[in-house]
C-alpha cells in the first residue's frame, strides 16, 4: 500500500498539469481566433466528459441519485450566481467606465477577467472531488485505479489550463503570473483533497457523491455559459463543435482505457 506522502505527490503531479496548458502564452501573445476557438472547444469537450465520467458516474456508484443530482443543481446555480456577481465586483473596484477611446478595451478586459475567474473557479472546485477520488482509491487498496485516475485527471487538466490562461493573458496578467495561477488552480486543491480522502476515507466516501455532483454542475455550467459561447462567436463554430466532440471522445477513450 502506498504512503500518504506518495498519494499526495501523485495528486500534486496531476494537479500541476494545468500549468502545462498555460505554456502556449509564453510562445505568443496573439492567438488566432481559429486556434483559440478550436482549443477552447476541445477543452470544453474534455471538461464535459470529465464531469460525466470522472464525477457523475463515480458519484452515482458511491451514492444515490438524490445526492448527486442535488449537488449537480446546486453547483450549476452557484456558478451562475458567481457569473452575475463578478461584473458588479469589477465595477466596484475599478469605478465607472468612461465612454471614449479606451471604453472597448476596458470592457474587453473586464470580460476576459470574468471568464478567467469563472473558469479558474470551476477548475479549482472540480479538482477537489477528483483529488478525493484519488485518495479514496489508494486508501481502499485499489492502487491501479488510483494511478489511472491520476493519469486521466492530468490529461484533462492540460486543456483546462489553456482555457483559463488565455483570457487571463488577454486581460493583462503577466505571463509568469498567468502560468503560476493556472498551475496553482490544480496544484493546491488536488493534493490536499487526495490527502484528506486517503486519511479520512470512511467519512469522505459519504461526502463524495454530493461533492462530485456539485463539481460536475459547476463544470457543465461554465462549459455552456462561457466556453461554448466564447468559441462560437468568430466564424469558426463548426471547428469548435468538432473539437468539442473530439475532446469528449478523448475522455471517453481515457475512461475506457484506464478504467476510471
C-alpha positions in Angstrom: 0.0 0.0 0.0 1.3 3.4 -0.9 2.0 6.0 1.8 0.2 9.3 2.4 3.2 11.2 1.0 3.2 9.2 -2.2 -0.5 9.8 -2.7 0.0 13.5 -2.1 2.8 13.6 -4.6 0.9 11.7 -7.2 -2.1 14.1 -6.9 0.3 17.1 -7.0 1.7 15.9 -10.3 -1.8 15.5 -11.7 -2.8 19.0 -10.5 0.3 20.7 -11.8 -0.6 19.6 -15.3 -2.9 22.6 -15.5 0.3 24.7 -15.8 1.3 22.8 -18.9 -1.8 24.1 -20.6 -0.8 27.7 -19.9 2.6 27.4 -21.6 1.4 28.5 -25.1 1.1 32.1 -23.7 4.9 32.1 -23.5 5.2 31.5 -27.2 2.9 34.1 -28.5 0.8 36.9 -27.1 -1.5 36.7 -30.2 -3.5 33.5 -30.5 -5.7 33.5 -33.6 -9.5 33.2 -33.2 -9.3 29.9 -35.2 -6.8 28.4 -32.8 -8.5 29.8 -29.7 -11.9 28.6 -30.7 -10.7 25.1 -31.6 -8.7 24.8 -28.4 -11.5 26.1 -26.2 -13.9 23.8 -27.9 -11.7 20.8 -27.2 -11.2 22.0 -23.6 -15.0 22.3 -23.2 -15.5 18.8 -24.5 -12.9 17.3 -22.2 -14.4 19.2 -19.2 -17.8 18.0 -20.1 -16.5 14.4 -20.5 -14.7 14.7 -17.1 -17.9 15.9 -15.5 -19.7 12.8 -16.7 -17.1 10.1 -16.4 -14.8 11.3 -13.6 -17.5 12.8 -11.4 -21.1 11.9 -12.1 -20.6 8.2 -12.8 -18.3 7.6 -9.7 -20.7 9.7 -7.6 -23.6 7.5 -8.6 -21.6 4.4 -7.9 -20.9 5.6 -4.3 -24.2 7.3 -3.5 -27.8 7.8 -4.5 -29.3 9.9 -7.4 -30.7 12.4 -4.9 -27.2 13.3 -3.5 -25.6 13.6 -6.9 -28.4 15.4 -8.6 -28.8 17.8 -5.7 -25.1 18.6 -5.7 -25.2 19.0 -9.5 -28.0 21.5 -9.4 -26.5 23.5 -6.6 -23.2 23.6 -8.3 -24.7 24.9 -11.5 -26.7 27.5 -9.7 -23.7 28.6 -7.7 -21.7 29.1 -10.9 -24.4 31.2 -12.5 -24.7 33.2 -9.3 -21.0 33.9 -9.4 -21.3 35.0 -13.0 -23.9 37.6 -12.0 -21.8 38.8 -9.1 -18.5 39.2 -10.8 -19.3 42.2 -13.1 -20.5 44.1 -10.1 -17.4 43.3 -8.2 -15.3 44.6 -11.2 -17.2 47.9 -11.3 -16.9 48.3 -7.5 -13.1 48.1 -7.6 -12.5 49.8 -10.9 -15.1 52.5 -10.8 -17.5 53.5 -13.7 -16.3 53.2 -17.2 -15.8 56.5 -19.0 -17.1 56.4 -22.6 -14.3 57.1 -25.0 -11.5 55.6 -27.0 -10.5 53.2 -24.2 -14.0 52.1 -23.5 -13.9 48.9 -25.6 -10.5 47.9 -24.2 -11.7 48.3 -20.7 -14.9 46.3 -21.3 -12.9 43.5 -23.1 -10.5 43.3 -20.2 -13.4 43.0 -17.8 -14.9 40.2 -19.9 -11.6 38.4 -20.0 -11.2 38.7 -16.3 -14.7 37.4 -15.7 -14.1 34.4 -18.0 -10.8 33.7 -16.4 -12.2 33.8 -12.8 -15.2 31.6 -13.6 -13.1 29.0 -15.4 -10.5 29.1 -12.7 -13.2 28.7 -10.0 -14.7 25.7 -11.9 -11.3 24.1 -12.3 -10.4 24.6 -8.7 -13.7 23.2 -7.5 -13.7 20.2 -9.7 -10.2 19.3 -8.6 -11.4 18.8 -5.1 -13.6 15.7 -5.6 -11.2 14.4 -8.2 -8.4 14.6 -5.6 -10.7 12.9 -3.1 -11.3 10.1 -5.6 -7.5 9.5 -5.9 -7.1 9.4 -2.1 -10.1 7.1 -1.7 -8.9 4.7 -4.3 -5.4 4.4 -2.8 -6.8 4.1 0.8 -9.1 1.3 -0.4 -6.2 -0.7 -1.8 -7.0 0.0 -5.4 -3.6 1.3 -6.4 -4.1 0.7 -10.2 -7.3 2.6 -10.1 -5.7 5.5 -8.2 -2.8 5.7 -10.8 -5.3 5.5 -13.7 -7.4 8.3 -12.1 -4.3 10.5 -11.6 -3.3 10.0 -15.3 -6.8 10.8 -16.5 -7.0 13.9 -14.4 -3.6 15.1 -15.5 -4.6 14.6 -19.2 -7.8 16.5 -18.6 -6.1 19.3 -16.7 -3.9 20.4 -19.6 -6.7 21.9 -21.8 -8.3 23.1 -18.6 -5.2 25.2 -18.0 -5.3 26.6 -21.5 -8.9 27.6 -21.2 -8.0 29.5 -18.0 -4.7 31.0 -19.2 -5.8 32.6 -22.5 -8.5 35.0 -21.0 -6.2 35.8 -18.1 -3.4 36.7 -20.5 -5.7 38.8 -22.6 -6.8 40.7 -19.5 -3.2 41.8 -19.0 -2.0 39.4 -16.3 1.8 38.9 -16.7 2.8 35.7 -18.4 4.6 34.4 -15.3 1.6 35.0 -13.1 -0.7 33.5 -15.7 1.3 30.3 -15.6 1.7 30.4 -11.8 -2.0 31.0 -11.0 -3.1 28.4 -13.6 -0.8 25.8 -12.1 -1.9 26.6 -8.6 -5.6 26.1 -9.6 -4.8 22.4 -9.8 -1.6 22.1 -7.7 -3.2 23.3 -4.5 -6.7 21.6 -4.2 -5.7 18.3 -5.8 -3.1 17.1 -3.3 -4.9 18.5 -0.3 -8.1 16.7 -1.3 -6.2 13.5 -2.1 -4.6 13.5 1.4 -8.0 14.1 3.0 -9.5 11.3 1.0 -6.7 9.0 2.0 -6.7 9.8 5.7 -10.5 10.1 6.1 -11.6 7.5 3.6 -14.7 6.4 5.5 -16.0 9.9 6.2 -15.1 11.3 2.8 -16.7 8.4 0.9 -20.0 9.5 2.3 -19.5 13.1 1.2 -18.1 12.3 -2.3 -21.4 11.8 -4.2 -22.7 15.3 -3.3 -19.3 16.9 -3.8 -18.8 15.2 -7.2 -22.3 16.3 -8.3 -21.5 19.9 -7.2 -18.2 20.0 -9.1 -19.9 18.5 -12.2 -22.6 21.1 -12.0 -20.1 24.0 -12.0 -18.2 22.4 -14.9 -21.2 21.8 -17.1 -22.5 25.4 -16.3 -19.2 27.0 -17.2 -18.9 24.9 -20.4 -22.3 26.0 -21.6 -22.3 29.6 -20.1 -18.8 30.6 -21.0 -16.7 28.2 -23.1 -19.1 27.2 -25.9 -20.4 30.8 -26.5 -16.8 32.2 -26.5 -15.7 29.6 -29.0 -18.7 30.2 -31.4 -18.5 34.0 -32.0 -15.7 34.4 -34.5 -16.9 32.4 -37.5 -15.4 29.0 -36.5 -18.4 27.4 -34.8 -18.1 24.2 -36.9 -14.4 23.8 -35.9 -15.2 24.5 -32.2 -18.1 21.9 -32.4 -15.8 19.3 -34.0 -13.1 19.9 -31.4 -15.7 19.7 -28.6 -16.8 16.3 -29.9 -13.1 15.3 -30.1 -12.4 16.4 -26.6 -15.4 14.4 -25.3 -14.3 11.4 -27.3 -10.8 11.7 -25.7 -12.3 11.5 -22.2 -14.4 8.5 -23.3 -11.3 6.7 -24.5 -9.4 7.6 -21.4 -12.3 6.4 -19.2 -12.4 3.0 -21.0 -8.7 2.6 -21.4 -7.8 3.5 -17.9 -11.0 2.1 -16.3 -11.6 5.4 -14.4 
